């Protein structure tokens, strides 16, 4: 089992561990995760923030409908929701609050990590998407075990601090790793717009959904990170020295399993 | 070397062809039994003959029984094979060596091909960020533009020059002049790199005969001498390096080679540099010391890197036009230098060439081998 220490703080002070897609499914996952953990939970309320477009609301409501009245234990297929949300938002990453509740309580799930070390742990290995195309890898293949060993860095958005230097990814010789969260702000050192078909095949489904995508190298107060930027960055535009923040997102699927990691979003 | 391009022949046949020409180029003749050992560069693209490629190649070359091994450092494989053989000869344990490289890239389906191109980069953190090699070099190009004002037109000038040179090379994959307009109008692969900023996938093989000082007089009266050899490594991932606008491995390897050869950059008449992407040639021109940092673009655009100009860079057409069969490229660069320093390069001959250099890079700069050659020792 893979344990993850990434979390989102909710309005009620509850920490909800979440798994994300490009925002829509991120929040949906978070809500699902919350209810999955509480056997007595009954989802009685679902309120979407005003920032969601009407079409996105419908997508999310439809996705969560099976859980109203209690978790059914069934996974919800969400790939199509990503595409629809992206299209409905004019090619920009959808982003907003989802309030879920039951038993007299309600929490706003903010789809961002709080980088809290004391957050609940989540089993990412359960996140299988059986209908995801089984593509032949084109260079982004990392064995599952190797990937899991780097979960703290990838999913917790943590680097390793040595004195005043923050290193990401963590150096292999860090026998006594002093984990430190990546700074929440940085600037772009360079970027490229990857045209359709020019990325690793693992990225093709995402590319099919959102078109060309941006990969940037960002300097997060000394720690340099290479990461894709969230969907819609091509539309909104990007430039060297632009301010960005690291966010946790689904990257791609390999052998039916989601791979989560850092994306960058312009602030 | 074989003609580069899309070849129907098998890897075995291609290497046999390259080795045959290498032996036939020995002026006074050589018997295959004189070869002591062989070093063969190859990525073994597609996994075809991934194991025991050394014996596979020497058998194809008619050198049964000769100890051989595959040397692998991505696109710098046969540059390193050349260095390893040179070191063995210098150590006195080998008198005559066969150095070569081979790659069959075009008989793979596209996705399989790209996987094998991808495996030489930093898989764990860079590939997983959605990058392939055009992307990593595009990051370097964008930063170079930002820091030094390099333009897409500068990049296009590299492609234009190398295609013009390739048009004069009967062994080049692309033997056509390409206009700057066509280059600038080609689609982006990873911006700011367009289709014509990228080299192609290529089949081909190359081979060289190396001999120790004592043996040379028995083989030829017009040898080409390796005067210096340098090599260096750097971080696999571009973002892990101190700078995205220079390749430290190139700087370190060339420093070593220049020192051994007793020359500096100003003494080089022609250079075959690793232009897998146009930005890579600009970085090489700067990092090898032919132009000051940031001035590579204007250097090429002003015609200073043409045949007969200040220094002839990629007179063969480079990887861009001649083609880039990964493992065969390093030895093919040496093959061009061999022709040039012996005055056998035909219509692309660099006039009065005395000192030459080859620059062979693996991945996006993680490994590099630089050699300096002369008409005299």
Interface residues (C-beta under 8 A of the other chain):
Chain A: X135 X136 X137 X138 X139 X140 X141 X142 X146 X150 X169 X189 X190 X191 X192 X193 X194 X195 X198 X199 X200 X201 X202 X203 X213 X215 X217 X224 X225 X226 X227 X228 X240 X251 X259 X261
Chain B: X111 X112 X114 X115 X117 X118 X119 X121 X123 X124 X125 X126 X127 X128 X129 X130 X131 X132 X134 X135 X138 X139 X140 X142 X143 X146 X187 X188 X189 X190 X191 X192 X193 X237 X238 X239 X240 X244
